[in-house]
Amino acid sequence: MTYLDTSVLVAYYCPEVLSDKAEDAIIKSATPLISQLVEVELQSAVARKIREKALVKGDGVEILTRFRLHLDSGCYSRLPIESSHYDIAARWISRFDVPLRTLDALHLAVCFDADALLLTADAGLAKAARHFRVNVQLLG
């Protein structure tokens, strides 16, 4: 099982340097996993790209529409974020030995609990994943 972090979906849906690699990795995954956190973060990333003029609003709307169509057609399976994931994330953050942002800690906790491979384009997240013994593949 492969959990797609937001950085991979952004590269897949938005034109970026890693877009081809993201597409290949997603195609190779049999029903990749995401969480609702990934869904919200993708929308935030697209909105940021529009505000920064890296995308025009019409393209942003098309990207999010395509993502929702993929979601509705079962291209992705959703993993729920449970209260136990918040506990794991808080415990890892409070160890103070790895710079770990709150939402990244939640992604890691979900992957850890599901024993899923984390696919990410974020080198810092990949480093933290290895530290907490979360299976990870860095796209790039």
C-alpha positions as CSV (number, residue, x, y, z in Angstrom):
1,M,0.0,0.0,0.0
2,T,1.3,3.4,-0.9
3,Y,0.2,6.6,0.8
4,L,0.6,9.7,-1.4
5,D,1.6,12.8,0.4
6,T,0.4,16.2,-0.8
7,S,3.7,17.0,-2.5
8,V,3.2,14.1,-4.9
9,L,-0.4,15.0,-5.8
10,V,0.6,18.6,-6.4
11,A,3.3,17.5,-8.8
12,Y,0.8,15.2,-10.5
13,Y,-2.0,17.7,-11.0
14,C,0.0,20.9,-11.4
15,P,2.7,21.4,-14.0
16,E,6.0,20.9,-12.1
17,V,9.5,19.5,-12.6
18,L,8.5,16.2,-10.9
19,S,5.1,15.8,-12.7
20,D,6.2,12.9,-14.9
21,K,7.8,11.0,-12.0
22,A,4.7,11.6,-9.9
23,E,2.4,10.3,-12.7
24,D,4.6,7.2,-13.1
25,A,4.6,6.5,-9.4
26,I,0.9,6.9,-9.1
27,I,0.2,4.6,-12.0
28,K,2.4,1.9,-10.5
29,S,0.5,2.1,-7.2
30,A,-2.6,-0.1,-7.0
31,T,-5.2,2.2,-5.6
32,P,-3.0,4.7,-3.8
33,L,-4.0,5.9,-0.3
34,I,-4.7,9.4,0.8
35,S,-6.3,11.1,3.7
36,Q,-8.7,14.0,4.0
37,L,-5.7,16.0,5.1
38,V,-4.1,15.5,1.7
39,E,-7.4,16.6,0.1
40,V,-7.4,19.9,2.0
41,E,-3.7,20.5,1.5
42,L,-4.0,20.0,-2.2
43,Q,-6.7,22.6,-2.4
44,S,-4.5,24.9,-0.3
45,A,-1.5,24.4,-2.6
46,V,-3.6,25.1,-5.7
47,A,-5.0,28.3,-4.1
48,R,-1.4,29.4,-3.2
49,K,-0.3,28.8,-6.8
50,I,-3.2,31.0,-8.0
51,R,-2.4,33.8,-5.6
52,E,1.3,33.6,-6.5
53,K,0.3,33.7,-10.2
54,A,1.9,30.3,-11.0
55,L,-1.6,29.2,-12.1
56,V,-4.6,31.1,-13.4
57,K,-7.9,30.6,-11.6
58,G,-9.4,28.6,-14.5
59,D,-6.6,26.1,-14.4
60,G,-6.9,25.8,-10.6
61,V,-10.6,25.1,-11.0
62,E,-9.9,22.4,-13.6
63,I,-7.2,20.8,-11.4
64,L,-9.5,20.5,-8.4
65,T,-12.4,19.3,-10.6
66,R,-10.2,16.6,-12.1
67,F,-9.0,15.6,-8.6
68,R,-12.6,15.3,-7.3
69,L,-13.5,13.2,-10.4
70,H,-10.6,10.9,-9.7
71,L,-11.6,10.7,-6.0
72,D,-15.2,10.0,-6.8
73,S,-14.3,7.3,-9.3
74,G,-12.2,5.4,-6.8
75,C,-8.7,6.2,-8.1
76,Y,-7.7,6.8,-4.4
77,S,-8.7,5.1,-1.2
78,R,-9.1,7.2,1.9
79,L,-7.4,6.4,5.2
80,P,-9.2,8.1,8.1
81,I,-7.3,10.1,10.6
82,E,-8.1,8.7,14.0
83,S,-7.5,10.1,17.5
84,S,-4.7,7.6,17.9
85,H,-2.9,9.3,15.0
86,Y,-3.0,12.6,16.8
87,D,-1.5,10.8,19.9
88,I,1.3,9.3,17.8
89,A,2.0,12.6,16.1
90,A,2.1,14.5,19.4
91,R,4.4,11.9,20.9
92,W,6.8,12.1,18.0
93,I,6.8,15.9,18.0
94,S,7.4,16.1,21.7
95,R,10.6,14.0,21.4
96,F,12.3,17.2,20.2
97,D,14.8,15.2,18.1
98,V,13.5,15.8,14.6
99,P,12.1,19.0,13.1
100,L,8.5,17.9,12.4
101,R,5.6,20.1,11.5
102,T,2.1,19.2,12.9
103,L,0.5,18.1,9.6
104,D,3.6,16.2,8.5
105,A,3.5,14.3,11.8
106,L,-0.1,13.4,11.1
107,H,0.8,12.1,7.6
108,L,3.6,10.0,9.2
109,A,1.3,8.7,11.9
110,V,-1.3,7.6,9.4
111,C,1.3,5.8,7.3
112,F,2.9,4.2,10.3
113,D,-0.4,2.9,11.6
114,A,-1.4,1.5,8.2
115,D,2.1,0.1,7.6
116,A,1.9,1.9,4.2
117,L,4.8,3.2,2.1
118,L,4.9,7.0,2.2
119,L,5.6,8.5,-1.3
120,T,6.7,12.1,-1.0
121,A,8.6,14.8,-2.9
122,D,9.5,16.5,0.4
123,A,13.1,15.6,1.4
124,G,12.5,16.8,5.0
125,L,9.4,14.7,5.4
126,A,11.3,11.7,4.0
127,K,14.1,12.2,6.5
128,A,11.6,12.4,9.4
129,A,9.9,9.2,8.1
130,R,13.1,7.3,8.1
131,H,13.8,8.5,11.7
132,F,10.4,7.2,12.9
133,R,10.8,4.0,10.9
134,V,8.0,4.8,8.4
135,N,8.6,3.2,5.0
136,V,9.3,6.0,2.6
137,Q,10.2,6.6,-1.0
138,L,11.4,10.1,-2.0
139,L,10.2,11.1,-5.4
140,G,12.9,12.8,-7.4
